[in-house]
């Protein structure tokens, strides 16, 4: 059985090696990116109103098998600034403000492949969004017909921008958002 546990920044950073291992098997990034990814995750834990859910398997002595986290997006955060300005350029300042003026930015949602397809990701998204004061939740995902993208659409996320390439990157992403609270 998979149980969710809400943790704070200190507990999240204490579990970073395990979290990074899950990220690695779920996303298969180049190994030279892992140190930077760990630094980014550690830094995210310092952002305002950080929220994290760990998915733990009770059948494996509470082993972490998934995680999701986010925080309140504000100017000065790299992802927030890059995406908000790009949306403003594409759709105008009103749309950018509507989605990013008061947003929960969901930074990471990953489930170990052995536990995917069992509703764990869906439960974590609902749990981190529950009770949030922000008016929207936003995230980015690969611009491809993936299980993750299907999940986000099923939950109510809509595409705000497609074929978005982050500065210095080469892959296409979708920036998606939904109104809070989730249905």
N, C-alpha and C positions, 0 to 999 in steps of 0.2 A: 504494500500500500504506500502511496506517495502522499506525504503530508507537507503543507506549506508552513514556513516559519518566517515571520517578519523579523529582519535584523537591522540594526543601526550601522552607521559608518564603521565603527570599530570592529564589530563582528564580521562585517563584509571584508574589510582589509585583512583581518586575521585568516579568512578563508580564501584569499586571493590565489594561492597556488592551485587549489582545487578548482576554483572558478575558472582560472585560465586553462586548466586541463580540459574542462568541459567545453569551453570556447574553442579550443584547439581541435578536439574530435568532431565538434559540430560544424565548424566553419572551414577547417583545413587551411589555415592561412600559411604563407611562407614562414619558415622558422625564424628568419631574420626579423620578422615583425613582432614576435612575441614579447620581447623586453619592452618595446614601445607600447604595446597594448596593455601590459601590466601597469606601466606608469600612467597611462590614460585612465584606466579603471581606478587606480589609487587616487588620482586627482579628482575624478568624478565624485568620489565619496565625500569630498570637502564642499561640494556645491550645495546651495540652499535647498532645504526640504528634501534631502536625499531619502529615497525609499527603496528597500530591497526585499525581495522574497526569495528564499531558498527553498527548493523542492528537495525533500529528503525521503529516501526509501527506508521504511521501517523494517523491510525484509533484509536490508543490508546494514544493520546497525546505524541507522540514521545517516547513511552516506549521502552526500549532496549529489543529486543527479540533474539538477537544473537551477537556473537563477534568472532573475529579471530585476532590473533596477532602472530608476529614473530620478529626476530632480526638477525643481522649478527652473525653467529657462530664463536667463537674464542676459542683457547686453554684456559683452566682454567674454562670454563663453564661445569657443571657436565654432562648434557646430551651430549653435543658435545664430551667431552673427552671419555665417556663410549662408545658411539656408534661408534665414529671414530676408536677407538682402536679395538673394536670388528670386524668392517668391515675389518680393516687391517689384523687381525688374520685370518679371513675367506677368504678374496679375495685378499690380498696383499696390499702393500703400494701405488702402482700406482692407484688402484681403490679407495682406501680410500682418497687419495689426490684429485682425480678427482671429487668425490662427496662432500667432506667436506673441501677442501682447500679454497673455496670461496662460502659459502652457506648461503642462507636465511633459517634459521631454523624456521619452522612454529610450534609454541609451542602448540597453542590451537585453535580449531575451534568448536564452539558449537552453536546450534540453539535450542531455546525452542521447546519442542515436538509439541506444537500447530502450529508451523510455519515450521516444517520440511517437506521435500518433495516438496518444492515450489521453489527451486533454490536459496535459500538464502545462503546456504553454498558455493555453486559454485561461486556465485557472490562475496562473501567475499574473497575466495581464489584468484580469478582473480584480485580483487582490491588490495590485499596486495602484490601480485607479480608484479603488473604493475609498470613499470619504475624502478625496482630494478636493481642495478649494478651487483649483484652476478651472477655467471654462473649457479648455481643450486638452487633448493629449496628441502629441505628434511623434513621429518616428521615421526612420529611413530603413529601406530593405532593398535587396537586389531587384532590379527591374526585369523580372523573369517570372514565368508561371510556377513559382515555388509553393511548397506547402505553407511556408510562413506567410507569403502574400495572400494566399487563399484564406488563411486563418484571420489575418487582419481585416480583410474585406468582410468576412463572415461576422466579425465582432462589430463592424460598423465603420471602420476606417475607410476614407475616400482618398483617392489620389489627388494630391495638391500639385505635384510636379512629377513628370515622368522623364526618362532619359536624362537624369541629372548626374553630372560627373563632378565629384568633389575636387577642389583644387589639388593638383599634384597626382590625381588618380586617373584611372582609365576605365573603370567599370561603371555601367549605368545603374543608377538607383532611382527608386520611387520615394518621394517624400509624401507621407500620408498623415491624415489627421482625423480625429473624431471629436465630437462634442462630449463633454462630461456633464453629468455622470453617464456611464455606460448603461445601455438598456439592460 
